[in-house]
Amino acid sequence: MLSDPVKIIILLFLYFGFAPFLGIFIRSNRTLQKVVFAMMVFFTVLKYRIISINPYLPSPEAGLFFHGHTWGFECTAMDVMAIALLFTGRDPTKKVSWFPPGLLLWVLFCAASSLSIVNAPQPFLVVMATFKFFKVSVVYIATYHFIRKEEDIHFLFKTFAWLLLFQGMVCIIQRYLFGVYQVPALFDHQNSLVMYSYMTGLPLLAAALSKTKRNRFYLYLSGFIASGLATLFSLSRMGVLCFGAGSILVIFLSLVDGFSRRRILVTIFMFLASIAVLAKAANTLMGRFTADVNIPSKMTRDVLNRASRQMLTDYPFFGGGWNNYGVLINRPFRYGAGFEEWEADEGYNSTYSENAYRPISESWYYLMLAENGFVGTGFCFIFFLTTLYWCGRAMFFYRHTFLGSVSMGLFCGLGMNYVQSNTEHVLYQPKNLVMWFICLATVAKLHWWRLHWKKQRPR
């Protein structure tokens, strides 16, 4: 076990030594830049954490005292790759600002949320969250500048497809070799897997339905099918619904964009495949949707959401402290009283111990409101709704083109994630957070191209 001073030295070396050196080394070689970018994307499903500096809390594996969304100051492989890509520079053929559209909105969200430190019972936890969410901006900037032309989006989507195919194989192994009922693949939870899968899978479906080359069509469609397989094996109720709704929306928008032989054939294929899958898995899916175990799960969500509303009532402007929900829900604070009463009513063992902890709200929105108040939550809504609006604008601006299909796929993938975020705080988890920002950076570049279309059209 490394001491914290040693971890700090390693972090500083990776951030300010190795990553810049790697970036300068690959600066003049576009092929190596693509390799580093693909590594950054692939690490979102692999073991990404290099070191975690956590001087005040036990490890997440211990499951003691604190149950929050940020456990320390993490140095991840995605961070290192992103910093390296920053040192490769901007597109030399276009006058692109270092700061992507939308970056300021995210920085304002981080700044507004950090103001919750004035109410936080554990201020240091706010600092941890601020570090985590501010540094994801590096991924946003790196992806934005890596994408310099339309071919780079094809490279990104090819990476998505191979990543999802790899993930699909992991799901098959876990399901049929190890007999896992709800497959998480390489994620911490099946809901993390499913939201990640359709965030990347729905854009691949849209791309497959565009006028793209045949080999790309097969690869993109295979990646989408793999994302559907992961969704099915996860048996996430809301995830299955969002994947289905998102797929239908992508097909509908594609047909509105224009009929083609490929789009009609894929629509027929998906309709027949859906019937076959539902017939095969009907009993399993019905059991998952109607199982008695769903009742306690729903009650837990309701109790935690009530606690969130109580925190918001007490701290309406800045919230009770970013990353402090896991503290406030426990004694000596009163917000967990309802949870203990519910446990007692249900006959669960609610004996309190000093090492006990209560879970945090599973709803991303309720969690934000409780921790960040109306101010921080408002800035987050402005950020993701603005980027979603840009995606919608791009969808119409680039209609009848590959970029138009990319825009509608991202619109559906991101939109469905925002819908499911009402019941899951998955976008706060590192793997999903980084992939979210890779997708948002793609939206930002589509937005920039749209604004500068006549002068600097992507080729």
SVG drawing of the C-alpha trace seen along z (x, -y; Angstrom):
<svg xmlns="http://www.w3.org/2000/svg" viewBox="-46 -32 55 54">
<polyline fill="none" stroke="black" stroke-width="0.4" points="0.0,0.0 1.5,-3.3 1.5,-6.2 -0.4,-9.4 2.8,-11.5 4.1,-8.8 0.7,-8.8 0.9,-12.6 4.3,-12.4 3.0,-9.8 0.0,-11.9 2.1,-15.0 4.6,-13.0 1.8,-11.5 -0.1,-14.8 2.9,-17.2 5.6,-14.8 4.6,-11.7 1.4,-13.0 2.9,-16.2 6.0,-14.2 3.7,-11.6 1.7,-14.4 4.7,-16.2 6.1,-12.8 3.0,-12.1 2.3,-15.7 3.4,-15.2 2.0,-11.7 -1.7,-11.5 -1.8,-7.7 -0.3,-7.6 -2.7,-10.3 -5.6,-8.0 -4.1,-5.2 -3.9,-7.3 -7.5,-8.6 -8.7,-5.0 -7.0,-4.0 -8.7,-6.9 -12.1,-5.6 -11.4,-2.0 -10.3,-2.7 -13.9,-3.8 -14.8,-0.1 -11.5,1.3 -9.8,0.8 -9.2,-2.9 -8.0,-4.0 -4.2,-4.4 -4.1,-5.8 -6.6,-7.2 -5.6,-9.7 -8.0,-9.4 -6.6,-10.5 -9.8,-10.8 -12.0,-7.9 -11.7,-4.1 -11.5,-2.5 -14.8,-2.0 -14.4,1.7 -14.6,1.4 -18.2,0.0 -17.9,-1.8 -19.1,-5.2 -19.4,-7.0 -21.3,-6.1 -20.9,-8.9 -20.2,-9.4 -16.6,-10.7 -14.2,-8.7 -11.0,-10.7 -8.6,-12.4 -8.3,-9.9 -5.7,-9.8 -7.1,-7.8 -5.8,-6.4 -8.4,-8.5 -7.0,-11.7 -3.4,-10.9 -4.5,-10.1 -6.6,-13.3 -3.7,-15.5 -1.4,-13.9 -3.9,-14.7 -4.0,-18.3 -0.3,-18.6 -0.8,-17.5 -2.3,-20.9 -5.2,-22.2 -6.2,-21.7 -3.6,-23.7 -5.9,-24.3 -8.7,-26.0 -9.0,-28.9 -10.4,-26.9 -10.4,-28.4 -8.8,-26.3 -12.0,-26.5 -14.9,-24.5 -18.5,-25.7 -20.2,-24.7 -17.0,-24.5 -17.8,-27.7 -21.3,-26.4 -19.7,-23.3 -17.1,-25.4 -19.9,-27.6 -21.8,-24.4 -18.6,-23.2 -18.1,-26.7 -21.7,-27.0 -21.7,-23.5 -18.5,-24.2 -20.3,-27.0 -22.2,-24.3 -19.1,-24.0 -20.5,-26.7 -23.2,-24.3 -21.3,-21.0 -20.7,-19.0 -17.5,-17.6 -16.1,-20.4 -13.2,-18.2 -15.7,-16.0 -16.8,-19.0 -13.2,-19.6 -13.0,-16.0 -16.1,-16.4 -14.9,-19.7 -11.6,-18.1 -13.3,-15.1 -15.9,-17.0 -13.6,-19.9 -10.9,-17.7 -13.3,-15.9 -13.2,-19.1 -9.8,-18.0 -11.5,-15.0 -14.0,-17.5 -11.3,-19.7 -9.1,-16.8 -12.0,-15.1 -13.1,-18.4 -9.7,-19.1 -9.0,-15.6 -12.1,-15.7 -10.9,-17.8 -12.8,-16.4 -15.7,-14.0 -13.4,-11.0 -12.4,-11.5 -16.0,-10.9 -16.0,-7.7 -12.8,-6.7 -14.6,-7.5 -17.6,-5.4 -15.4,-2.5 -13.9,-2.6 -17.4,-2.6 -18.3,0.4 -15.3,2.5 -15.6,1.5 -19.3,2.6 -18.4,5.9 -15.8,6.5 -18.3,5.7 -20.8,8.0 -18.4,10.9 -17.9,10.1 -21.7,10.2 -22.0,13.5 -19.2,15.1 -20.8,13.7 -24.3,14.9 -23.6,18.4 -20.3,19.4 -20.7,17.9 -24.5,17.8 -24.8,14.2 -28.5,13.2 -28.1,9.4 -24.9,8.9 -22.8,5.9 -19.9,6.7 -16.9,4.6 -19.0,2.0 -19.9,1.7 -23.6,2.2 -25.9,3.3 -27.6,-0.1 -24.1,-1.7 -23.7,0.9 -27.0,0.3 -26.8,-3.5 -23.3,-3.4 -24.4,-0.9 -27.2,-2.8 -25.4,-6.2 -22.9,-4.7 -25.1,-2.2 -27.9,-4.5 -25.4,-6.8 -24.1,-3.7 -27.6,-2.7 -28.1,-6.2 -24.7,-6.0 -25.5,-2.6 -28.7,-4.0 -26.9,-6.8 -25.3,-6.8 -22.0,-5.2 -19.8,-2.6 -20.9,1.0 -18.0,2.2 -18.8,-0.7 -22.5,0.2 -21.8,3.7 -19.5,2.6 -21.8,-0.1 -24.8,2.2 -22.9,5.0 -21.9,2.5 -25.5,1.5 -26.6,5.1 -23.9,5.7 -25.3,2.8 -28.7,4.3 -27.3,7.6 -25.7,5.9 -29.0,4.1 -30.9,7.4 -28.5,9.2 -28.4,6.4 -32.2,6.9 -32.4,3.3 -36.1,2.4 -35.7,-1.3 -32.7,-0.5 -34.7,1.9 -37.4,-0.7 -35.1,-3.5 -33.1,-1.4 -36.3,-0.4 -37.7,-3.9 -34.4,-5.3 -34.1,-2.7 -37.6,-3.5 -36.9,-7.2 -33.7,-6.8 -35.5,-4.7 -38.4,-7.2 -36.1,-10.2 -34.1,-8.4 -37.2,-7.6 -38.4,-11.2 -35.0,-12.3 -35.6,-10.2 -36.5,-6.7 -33.8,-4.4 -33.5,-0.7 -31.0,-0.3 -33.3,-2.1 -36.3,-0.1 -34.5,3.3 -32.9,2.5 -36.3,1.4 -37.8,4.7 -34.8,6.6 -35.1,4.9 -38.8,5.5 -38.5,9.2 -35.4,9.5 -37.4,7.7 -40.2,10.2 -37.8,13.1 -36.0,11.7 -39.2,10.9 -40.5,14.4 -37.3,16.0 -36.8,13.8 -40.5,13.0 -40.6,15.0 -37.3,13.6 -38.3,10.0 -41.8,10.4 -40.3,11.9 -37.9,9.0 -40.7,6.4 -43.1,8.1 -40.9,9.6 -41.7,8.8 -38.2,7.6 -39.1,4.5 -41.3,3.2 -38.6,2.7 -36.4,1.1 -39.1,-1.4 -39.7,-2.1 -36.0,-2.7 -36.0,-5.2 -39.0,-7.0 -37.6,-7.3 -34.3,-8.6 -36.0,-11.1 -38.1,-12.4 -34.8,-12.8 -33.5,-14.8 -36.5,-17.1 -35.9,-17.7 -32.3,-18.6 -33.4,-21.0 -35.9,-22.6 -33.1,-23.3 -30.5,-24.3 -32.4,-25.6 -29.7,-27.8 -26.4,-25.9 -27.5,-22.6 -26.2,-20.6 -22.8,-20.0 -21.5,-18.4 -20.7,-14.8 -22.1,-15.1 -25.4,-13.3 -23.7,-10.1 -22.9,-12.1 -26.2,-13.9 -28.3,-10.7 -26.6,-9.2 -26.7,-10.1 -26.4,-12.5 -28.3,-14.3 -32.1,-13.8 -32.5,-13.1 -32.0,-9.4 -34.8,-9.0 -37.4,-8.2 -35.1,-5.5 -34.7,-3.9 -38.5,-4.1 -39.1,-2.4 -36.6,0.4 -38.3,1.0 -41.8,1.1 -40.6,3.6 -39.0,5.8 -35.4,5.2 -32.6,5.0 -32.2,1.3 -29.9,1.5 -27.6,-1.5 -23.8,-1.2 -21.0,-3.7 -19.8,-1.9 -23.3,-1.8 -24.1,-3.8 -27.2,-4.7 -27.2,-4.8 -27.4,-8.0 -30.4,-8.9 -30.4,-6.9 -32.0,-9.8 -29.4,-12.0 -31.7,-15.0 -32.8,-14.5 -29.1,-13.9 -28.1,-17.2 -30.9,-19.2 -30.0,-17.9 -26.2,-18.4 -26.0,-21.5 -29.3,-23.3 -31.2,-25.2 -28.2,-27.2 -25.9,-24.3 -28.6,-22.1 -29.8,-25.0 -26.4,-25.5 -26.2,-21.7 -29.6,-21.8 -28.5,-24.8 -25.4,-22.9 -26.9,-19.7 -30.1,-21.2 -28.0,-23.7 -25.8,-20.9 -28.9,-18.8 -30.4,-21.9 -27.2,-22.2 -27.6,-18.5 -31.2,-19.1 -30.1,-22.1 -27.3,-20.1 -29.7,-17.2 -31.8,-19.6 -28.8,-21.5 -27.0,-18.4 -30.1,-16.5 -29.6,-14.0 -25.9,-13.6 -23.8,-11.4 -23.3,-14.3 -27.1,-14.6 -27.4,-10.9 -24.6,-11.3 -26.5,-14.3 -29.8,-12.4 -28.1,-9.3 -26.3,-11.5 -29.6,-13.3 -31.4,-10.0 -28.5,-8.5 -28.0,-11.5 -31.8,-12.2 -32.5,-8.7 -29.7,-9.0 -31.3,-12.1 -34.6,-10.3 -33.1,-7.3 -31.1,-9.7 -34.4,-10.4 -33.9,-7.0 -30.1,-6.5 -27.1,-8.7 -24.9,-6.8 -23.7,-10.0 -21.7,-10.7 -19.7,-7.5 -16.3,-7.9 -16.7,-5.6 -20.1,-6.9 -19.0,-10.5 -16.1,-10.3 -18.1,-8.7 -20.8,-11.4 -18.2,-14.1 -16.7,-12.4 -20.2,-12.4 -20.8,-16.0 -17.5,-17.1 -18.6,-15.6 -21.8,-17.6 -19.7,-20.8 -17.7,-20.2 -20.8,-19.6 -22.1,-22.9 -18.9,-24.7 -18.9,-23.3 -22.5,-24.5 -21.6,-28.0 -18.6,-28.1 -19.9,-26.0 -19.3,-28.3 -15.8,-29.2 -14.4,-26.0 -16.6,-23.0 -15.3,-19.7 -13.9,-17.3"/>
</svg>
